[in-house]
Amino acid sequence: MDPFKGQGGIQMLLTAEQEAQHIVSNARNLRTQRLKQAKDEAEREASQYRTHMEDDYQKSLSESSGSSGSNVKKLDEETEAKINNLKQSASKVSTEVVDMLLKYVTNIKI
């Protein structure tokens, strides 16, 4: 057996081991980069979704408060109309009611 041949084989094994370590190191670096990219993309999508949901919430909040204000205004208008109708009805029959009350008060039964 040639002593130089054995050393060449060892050298080849060392070189192969270094190449394998280099390949594994590159694979780990690529995996780390992919994980960072995936994390960044997930954060970006979450931020967009959060913004979208916040916009929808603000829109529904403004619509509900706006419709609430319009409902209050509508109810106020309806109430005012009913009060005016009652006042008109009362003014129409008030003379009749006064006459009827005077008739019963002034009519004495023995």
C-alpha positions as CSV (number, residue, x, y, z in Angstrom):
1,M,0.0,0.0,0.0
2,D,1.3,3.4,-1.0
3,P,1.5,5.9,1.9
4,F,0.8,8.8,-0.5
5,K,-2.3,7.1,-1.8
6,G,-3.8,6.8,1.7
7,Q,-3.1,10.5,2.4
8,G,-4.8,11.4,-0.9
9,G,-7.9,9.4,0.1
10,I,-8.0,11.2,3.5
11,Q,-7.5,14.5,1.7
12,M,-10.4,13.6,-0.6
13,L,-12.6,12.7,2.4
14,L,-11.7,16.0,4.1
15,T,-12.5,17.9,0.9
16,A,-15.8,16.0,0.5
17,E,-16.7,16.8,4.2
18,Q,-15.9,20.5,3.7
19,E,-18.1,20.5,0.6
20,A,-20.9,18.8,2.5
21,Q,-20.6,21.3,5.3
22,H,-20.7,24.1,2.8
23,I,-23.9,22.6,1.1
24,V,-25.6,22.1,4.5
25,S,-24.6,25.7,5.6
26,N,-26.0,27.1,2.3
27,A,-29.2,25.1,2.8
28,R,-29.6,26.4,6.3
29,N,-29.1,30.0,5.1
30,L,-31.6,29.5,2.4
31,R,-34.1,28.1,4.8
32,T,-33.6,31.0,7.2
33,Q,-34.1,33.5,4.3
34,R,-37.3,31.7,3.3
35,L,-38.6,31.7,6.9
36,K,-37.8,35.5,7.1
37,Q,-39.6,36.1,3.8
38,A,-42.6,34.0,4.9
39,K,-42.7,35.9,8.2
40,D,-42.5,39.3,6.5
41,E,-45.2,38.3,4.0
42,A,-47.5,37.0,6.8
43,E,-47.0,40.2,8.8
44,R,-47.8,42.3,5.7
45,E,-50.9,40.3,5.0
46,A,-52.0,40.5,8.6
47,S,-51.4,44.3,8.5
48,Q,-53.5,44.6,5.4
49,Y,-56.3,42.5,6.9
50,R,-56.2,44.5,10.1
51,T,-56.4,47.7,8.1
52,H,-59.3,46.3,6.0
53,M,-61.2,45.2,9.1
54,E,-60.6,48.5,10.9
55,D,-61.9,50.4,7.8
56,D,-65.0,48.1,7.7
57,Y,-65.5,48.7,11.4
58,Q,-65.2,52.5,11.1
59,K,-67.6,52.4,8.2
60,S,-70.2,50.4,10.0
61,L,-69.8,52.5,13.1
62,S,-70.3,55.7,11.1
63,E,-73.3,54.2,9.3
64,S,-74.9,53.0,12.5
65,S,-74.3,56.3,14.3
66,G,-75.5,58.2,11.2
67,S,-78.7,56.1,10.9
68,S,-79.1,56.5,14.7
69,G,-79.0,60.2,14.2
70,S,-81.5,60.1,11.4
71,N,-83.7,57.8,13.4
72,V,-83.7,60.2,16.2
73,K,-84.5,63.0,13.9
74,K,-87.3,61.0,12.2
75,L,-88.8,60.1,15.6
76,D,-88.6,63.7,16.7
77,E,-90.5,64.8,13.6
78,E,-93.1,62.0,14.0
79,T,-93.6,63.0,17.7
80,E,-93.9,66.7,16.8
81,A,-96.5,65.8,14.1
82,K,-98.5,63.7,16.6
83,I,-98.4,66.5,19.2
84,N,-99.7,69.0,16.6
85,N,-102.5,66.6,15.7
86,L,-103.5,66.2,19.3
87,K,-103.4,69.9,19.8
88,Q,-105.6,70.5,16.8
89,S,-108.1,67.8,17.9
90,A,-108.2,69.2,21.4
91,S,-108.8,72.7,20.1
92,K,-111.7,71.4,17.9
93,V,-113.5,69.7,20.8
94,S,-112.5,72.0,23.6
95,T,-115.5,74.2,23.2
96,E,-117.8,71.2,23.2
97,V,-116.1,69.8,26.3
98,V,-116.4,73.1,28.1
99,D,-120.1,73.4,27.2
100,M,-120.8,69.9,28.4
101,L,-119.0,70.5,31.7
102,L,-120.8,73.7,32.2
103,K,-124.1,72.0,31.5
104,Y,-123.5,69.2,34.1
105,V,-122.1,71.7,36.7
106,T,-125.0,74.1,36.4
107,N,-127.7,71.4,36.2
108,I,-128.6,70.5,39.7
109,K,-130.6,67.4,40.4
110,I,-132.7,67.1,43.5
